[in-house]
Amino acid sequence: MADNPDFENPSNELDAYDFELPRDLIAQDPTPNRGDSRMMIVNRASGRIDHASVRDLPDYLRAGDAIVVNDSKVIPARLVGFREKTRGRWEGLFLREENGVAELICKSRGYIQPGESIVLRDPEGREQQRLIVVAGSERGHVLLKPEPELPWLELLESNGRVPLPPYIRDGQMNALDKDRYQTVYARTPGSVAAPTAGLHLTAELIQRIRAAGVALVSVTLHVGLGTFRPIQVTRLAEHKMHTEFAQITEPVVKRLSSCRSEGGRIVAIGTTSARTLETSVQHGHGSIVPWSGQTDIFIKPGHRFGGVDALLTNFHLPRSSLMVLVSAFAGHALIMEAYRKAIEQQYRFYSYGDCMIII
């Protein structure tokens, strides 16, 4: 079991996770080829920080290790259209669906009334599906249903756009995004943002990892909008995490238990995989167990890691829950030093940026 390193007294003040990031280091496009990114190596035991490439990842793994990826697939959740009554522009972001009625975050001038209809335009600008406003939700969002009835995933595939984060080209997609803002192993539709650490892995790299005697297993966590939002409170103890669906199956648990019993390490690819594993451990009272449901786990300094021995992760937003998570895993001082060096060495940040492996 990997404990939270005690390099210093962990801070519970949000200001401790702030830093100045030059805007030109926020990656606006993926690298020309998937797998071209730089990779920082952060050693928790020695405090040493080195620099390599994602292609070198197998060199930092050992036979008997297991890497855990999040197989959630980004859905084309951004919808564009107009209010039929006023012809005013309308935008929506799909969040979730139940019994044919979906909850969306909407942008439109003026209050949208129940019973109103929205006409969608597909990515080519053609007028397509109609949506009917059912009601507002408790969160101030809008509930809508298709008319005529249509499965929401089918509707999104034909009408939706990739919901890029606002720090990438103000959220406007280009031709590359449909492929590159998706992992090569994505198979379970449900995320509105990519599990970005996995964007670095190619089929060829995965083949090399397996050839080195490292297992690859999948969990699922459907990434929601709240993952990337800055924390709004000053003390971490006051922060309430959003909920996201996560799942880890019995065959995966058996493989990971076997890995651990034989001396191997569990290497989480991304914070979403880490949160899924730690949620499982939480439900298993210290052991990784099969589990499925909604998780709102907030991993902060003092957390005792039971399901993660190493972590591959991108460079995150200041004052975010993800910044807090990696600090909990590696130690606050070491992570802040790593970020200082990343800025000094001109690493690319955020979703399309470079990565670090914390070992």
Protein Blocks (a to p, Z undefined) as FASTA:
>chain_A
ZZddffbccdfbfklmgccddfklpcfbdcfbghiaccddddfknopacdddfklmmmmp
cehiacdddfbdcddfbccdddfklopacddddfbdcehiacdddddehjddehiacddd
dfkopacdddddfbdcfkopacddddddddfklmmmmmmccdddfklgghpacfklmmmm
ccfkbcbghifbdcfklmmpcfklmmmmmmnopacddddddddfklmpccfbfbfklpcc
ddddddddfklmmmmmmmmmnopacddehjklmmmmmmmmmmnoopacddedddfbdcde
hiacfkbcbdcdddddehiaklmmmmmmnopklmmmmmmmmmmnopaehjllccdddZZ
